[in-house]
Amino acid sequence: MKLSLFEHSRPISLVLAVFLLTFSPAGAEDAPERGEQSLDRGQFPYEGRALSWFCAGSGAPTLILEAPSGISAEESFRNVLPELAARSRVCAYERAAYGDSDPLPAGMVQTVSDYAAELDAFLELETVEAPFVLVGFSYGGFVSRYYAGHHPDRILGMVLIDSPHVQWLREMKARLTAEDWGKVEEIMAWFIDNRGHDVWRSQFEVEQAPALPRDLPLVVVTRGQDHERMRLSGISEAGFRIYNDVHFELAPELLDLTERSVALTAPNSDHMIPDAEPQVVIDAVDRVLSMIDAEP
């Protein structure tokens, strides 16, 4: 696939990845200086690489943050981290090339199963105490679903923040023109070539993962506004409409993942809900924690 969209016409900081994020210009400018938030930090070894982690707060269950594509966990959750840490222990690790983690080895491509394996190694650290609640933002929802399906005994609840449906990409492909789908493919190709991150293969891994426990407390948070920055890819107006509409059409089906699911909407937010409407994320975590506390 040609990458002219990225190599010649538009800087990567202006292009949205498939699940939103290659980079968030506003987030990068507004992010707090490192150390401003009181965090425990460290690294752990994984298959010859060092992956960094951070934690804050205390109490159980531990909230595990899973980041979107193309942005660090610390940056993507920076606006909600203090409030979450006031409620419980909060921890996250950074994927390769983010935070203080090592770069990804040349030629390595990862999918959701690889990230779930990294997450499993992270959750074995002494500083990260079970049991866990997974908070998956965008692609991080894919990782959370996959991990919880394979390790249901370790997860007490889950929050999905504007996470895509497993059919979203395929439904988009079926509806978009060849030219518009080509722009989405260029974005996915950039991620493979520059971040070793394969979202196309990941959707099938999530689809084929074991189902979530039917009694798992789940809160599904959906954006209320279009994801306007997708326009920067050069997609047509009709393609932009399809990109957003398919997401909105499929989002309610995520409530079928368990029998104890609750829907919340961030009416004034695009995809960056933790930045635009952090209180909705806080409310979602509070809701899932109250559902856990109500269990007999």
C-alpha positions as CSV (number, residue, x, y, z in Angstrom):
1,M,0.0,0.0,0.0
2,K,1.2,3.5,-0.8
3,L,1.7,5.8,2.2
4,S,1.6,9.1,0.3
5,L,-1.1,10.5,2.7
6,F,1.5,10.4,5.5
7,E,4.8,10.8,3.6
8,H,4.0,13.7,1.4
9,S,0.7,15.5,2.1
10,R,0.0,15.5,5.8
11,P,2.1,15.4,9.0
12,I,1.2,12.4,11.2
13,S,0.2,14.7,14.0
14,L,-2.8,15.8,11.9
15,V,-4.1,12.3,10.9
16,L,-6.5,10.2,12.8
17,A,-5.9,6.5,13.2
18,V,-8.7,4.0,12.6
19,F,-9.9,4.1,16.2
20,L,-9.1,7.7,16.4
21,L,-5.6,8.4,17.4
22,T,-2.3,8.6,15.7
23,F,-1.7,11.7,17.9
24,S,-3.7,14.3,19.7
25,P,-2.3,17.8,19.1
26,A,-4.4,19.4,21.8
27,G,-3.6,16.7,24.2
28,A,0.1,17.0,23.6
29,E,0.1,20.7,24.2
30,D,-2.1,20.6,27.3
31,A,-0.6,17.5,28.9
32,P,0.9,18.1,32.4
33,E,4.6,17.9,32.9
34,R,5.9,14.6,34.0
35,G,6.0,14.4,37.7
36,E,3.2,16.9,38.3
37,Q,0.9,13.9,39.0
38,S,2.2,11.9,41.9
39,L,2.7,8.5,40.4
40,D,4.6,5.3,41.2
41,R,6.7,4.4,38.2
42,G,8.8,1.5,37.0
43,Q,9.7,-0.9,34.2
44,F,9.2,-4.6,33.8
45,P,11.0,-7.0,31.4
46,Y,9.0,-8.6,28.7
47,E,10.6,-10.8,26.0
48,G,13.9,-9.0,26.1
49,R,12.3,-5.5,26.2
50,A,11.6,-3.1,29.0
51,L,8.0,-1.8,29.3
52,S,7.2,1.1,31.6
53,W,4.3,1.3,34.0
54,F,2.7,3.8,36.4
55,C,0.3,3.5,39.3
56,A,-1.5,6.0,41.6
57,G,-3.8,5.8,44.6
58,S,-4.7,2.9,46.8
59,G,-7.6,0.5,47.5
60,A,-9.3,-2.4,45.7
61,P,-10.2,-3.3,43.1
62,T,-7.3,-2.0,41.0
63,L,-8.4,-0.1,38.0
64,I,-6.4,-1.1,34.9
65,L,-6.2,1.5,32.1
66,E,-5.9,0.3,28.5
67,A,-5.0,3.1,26.1
68,P,-6.2,3.7,22.5
69,S,-4.1,3.3,19.4
70,G,-1.3,5.8,18.9
71,I,-1.2,7.5,22.3
72,S,0.3,6.7,25.7
73,A,-1.9,5.5,28.6
74,E,-0.7,8.4,30.8
75,E,-1.6,11.0,28.2
76,S,-4.9,9.5,27.2
77,F,-6.2,9.2,30.8
78,R,-4.4,12.3,32.3
79,N,-7.7,14.2,32.9
80,V,-9.4,11.5,34.8
81,L,-6.4,9.9,36.6
82,P,-6.5,12.1,39.8
83,E,-10.2,11.4,40.3
84,L,-9.8,7.7,39.7
85,A,-6.8,7.5,42.0
86,A,-9.0,9.1,44.7
87,R,-11.3,6.2,44.5
88,S,-9.0,3.2,44.1
89,R,-5.6,2.0,43.0
90,V,-5.1,2.8,39.3
91,C,-2.4,1.3,37.1
92,A,-1.4,1.1,33.5
93,Y,1.6,0.0,31.4
94,E,2.9,1.6,28.3
95,R,3.1,-0.3,25.0
96,A,6.4,-0.2,23.0
97,A,7.4,3.2,21.8
98,Y,5.2,5.0,24.4
99,G,6.1,6.4,27.8
100,D,9.5,5.1,28.9
101,S,9.0,1.7,27.2
102,D,11.6,0.5,24.7
103,P,11.0,0.9,21.0
104,L,9.4,-2.0,19.2
105,P,12.0,-4.2,17.5
106,A,12.2,-3.6,13.8
107,G,9.8,-5.7,11.8
108,M,7.7,-6.8,14.8
109,V,3.9,-6.5,14.3
110,Q,1.5,-6.9,17.3
111,T,-2.2,-7.6,17.6
112,V,-4.6,-7.7,20.5
113,S,-3.4,-11.1,21.6
114,D,0.2,-9.7,21.9
115,Y,-1.0,-6.8,24.0
116,A,-3.0,-9.0,26.2
117,A,0.1,-11.2,26.9
118,E,2.0,-8.0,27.8
119,L,-0.9,-7.0,30.1
120,D,-0.9,-10.4,31.7
121,A,2.8,-10.0,32.5
122,F,2.2,-6.5,33.9
123,L,-0.6,-7.8,36.2
124,E,1.8,-10.3,37.8
125,L,3.8,-7.4,39.3
126,E,3.7,-7.1,43.0
127,T,2.6,-3.5,42.8
128,V,-0.5,-4.4,40.8
129,E,-2.8,-6.2,43.1
130,A,-5.8,-8.3,42.1
131,P,-8.7,-8.2,41.6
132,F,-9.0,-5.9,38.6
133,V,-11.5,-3.7,36.8
134,L,-10.5,-3.0,33.2
135,V,-11.0,0.5,31.7
136,G,-10.5,0.2,28.0
137,F,-10.5,3.3,25.8
138,S,-11.1,2.8,22.1
139,Y,-8.7,0.1,20.9
140,G,-8.0,-0.5,24.6
141,G,-11.5,-1.9,24.8
142,F,-10.5,-4.6,22.3
143,V,-7.6,-5.6,24.5
144,S,-9.8,-5.5,27.6
145,R,-12.4,-7.7,26.0
146,Y,-9.9,-10.2,24.8
147,Y,-8.1,-10.4,28.2
148,A,-11.3,-10.7,30.2
149,G,-12.5,-13.4,27.9
150,H,-9.4,-15.4,28.5
151,H,-9.0,-14.6,32.2
152,P,-12.6,-14.2,33.6
153,D,-11.6,-15.2,37.1
154,R,-9.3,-12.1,37.4
155,I,-11.7,-9.4,36.3
156,L,-14.5,-8.0,38.4
157,G,-15.9,-5.5,36.0
158,M,-15.2,-3.5,32.8
159,V,-15.7,0.0,31.4
160,L,-15.5,0.5,27.6
161,I,-15.0,4.1,26.5
162,D,-16.1,4.6,22.9
163,S,-14.7,1.3,22.0
164,P,-15.5,0.0,18.5
165,H,-17.6,-3.0,17.6
166,V,-15.7,-6.0,16.1
167,Q,-17.7,-5.5,12.9
168,W,-17.0,-1.8,12.6
169,L,-14.1,-1.9,10.1
170,R,-15.7,-4.6,8.0
171,E,-19.0,-2.8,7.8
172,M,-17.2,0.4,6.9
173,K,-15.3,-1.4,4.2
174,A,-18.6,-2.7,2.8
175,R,-20.2,0.7,2.6
176,L,-17.3,3.0,1.7
177,T,-16.2,3.8,-1.8
178,A,-12.9,2.2,-2.9
179,E,-11.2,5.7,-2.7
180,D,-12.5,6.3,0.9
181,W,-11.6,2.8,2.0
182,G,-8.2,3.3,0.6
183,K,-7.6,6.2,3.0
184,V,-8.6,4.0,5.9
185,E,-6.2,1.4,4.6
186,E,-3.4,4.0,4.4
187,I,-3.9,4.8,8.1
188,M,-3.8,1.1,9.0
189,A,-0.7,0.6,6.9
190,W,1.0,3.5,8.6
191,F,0.4,1.9,12.0
192,I,1.8,-1.4,10.9
193,D,4.9,0.2,9.3
194,N,5.6,2.8,12.1
195,R,4.1,1.2,15.3
196,G,3.9,-2.5,14.5
197,H,0.2,-2.2,15.3
198,D,-2.3,-4.3,13.3
199,V,-5.9,-3.3,14.0
200,W,-7.3,-5.4,11.1
201,R,-6.1,-8.7,12.5
202,S,-7.0,-7.7,16.0
203,Q,-10.8,-7.5,15.2
204,F,-10.8,-11.2,14.3
205,E,-8.9,-12.1,17.5
206,V,-11.5,-10.3,19.6
207,E,-14.3,-11.9,17.7
208,Q,-12.9,-15.3,18.3
209,A,-12.0,-14.8,22.0
210,P,-14.1,-16.5,24.7
211,A,-17.3,-14.7,25.5
212,L,-17.3,-12.5,28.6
213,P,-19.0,-13.9,31.7
214,R,-22.7,-13.1,31.5
215,D,-22.8,-11.7,35.0
216,L,-19.8,-9.3,34.5
217,P,-20.6,-5.7,35.4
218,L,-20.1,-3.6,32.2
219,V,-20.5,0.1,31.5
220,V,-20.4,1.1,27.8
221,V,-19.6,4.8,27.2
222,T,-20.4,6.2,23.8
223,R,-19.5,9.6,22.3
224,G,-22.4,11.9,21.3
225,Q,-20.6,13.8,18.6
226,D,-19.0,13.0,15.3
227,H,-15.3,12.4,15.3
228,E,-14.5,15.5,13.3
229,R,-10.7,15.0,13.0
230,M,-11.3,12.1,10.7
231,R,-11.8,14.8,8.0
232,L,-8.1,15.4,8.1
233,S,-7.6,12.1,6.3
234,G,-9.1,13.5,3.2
235,I,-12.1,11.2,3.3
236,S,-15.2,12.4,1.4
237,E,-18.2,13.9,3.2
238,A,-20.2,10.7,2.4
239,G,-17.3,8.6,3.7
240,F,-17.0,10.7,6.9
241,R,-20.7,10.2,7.5
242,I,-20.4,6.4,7.1
243,Y,-17.3,6.4,9.4
244,N,-19.3,7.9,12.2
245,D,-22.7,6.4,11.5
246,V,-21.5,2.8,11.5
247,H,-19.9,3.4,14.9
248,F,-23.1,4.8,16.3
249,E,-25.3,2.0,14.8
250,L,-23.1,-0.8,16.2
251,A,-22.4,0.7,19.6
252,P,-25.6,-0.4,21.3
253,E,-24.7,-4.1,20.5
254,L,-21.9,-3.9,23.0
255,L,-24.5,-3.9,25.7
256,D,-25.2,-7.6,24.7
257,L,-21.7,-8.6,25.8
258,T,-23.0,-9.3,29.3
259,E,-26.4,-9.4,31.1
260,R,-25.3,-6.7,33.6
261,S,-24.5,-3.9,31.2
262,V,-25.3,-0.1,31.4
263,A,-25.1,2.5,28.7
264,L,-23.7,6.0,29.3
265,T,-23.4,8.8,26.7
266,A,-21.0,11.7,26.5
267,P,-23.4,14.0,24.6
268,N,-20.9,16.9,24.1
269,S,-17.8,14.8,23.2
270,D,-16.2,13.4,20.2
271,H,-14.0,10.3,20.6
272,M,-11.7,12.0,23.2
273,I,-14.2,11.5,26.0
274,P,-11.6,11.6,28.9
275,D,-10.5,15.0,27.7
276,A,-13.9,16.5,26.7
277,E,-16.2,15.1,29.3
278,P,-14.0,13.5,32.0
279,Q,-16.9,13.4,34.5
280,V,-18.7,10.8,32.3
281,V,-15.7,8.5,32.6
282,I,-15.6,9.0,36.4
283,D,-19.4,8.3,36.5
284,A,-18.8,5.1,34.5
285,V,-16.2,3.9,36.8
286,D,-18.3,4.8,39.8
287,R,-21.2,2.9,38.3
288,V,-19.2,-0.3,37.7
289,L,-17.7,-0.2,41.2
290,S,-21.2,0.2,42.7
291,M,-22.4,-2.8,40.7
292,I,-19.5,-4.8,42.1
293,D,-20.3,-3.7,45.6
294,A,-23.9,-4.7,45.2
295,E,-23.0,-8.3,44.4
296,P,-24.2,-10.7,47.1
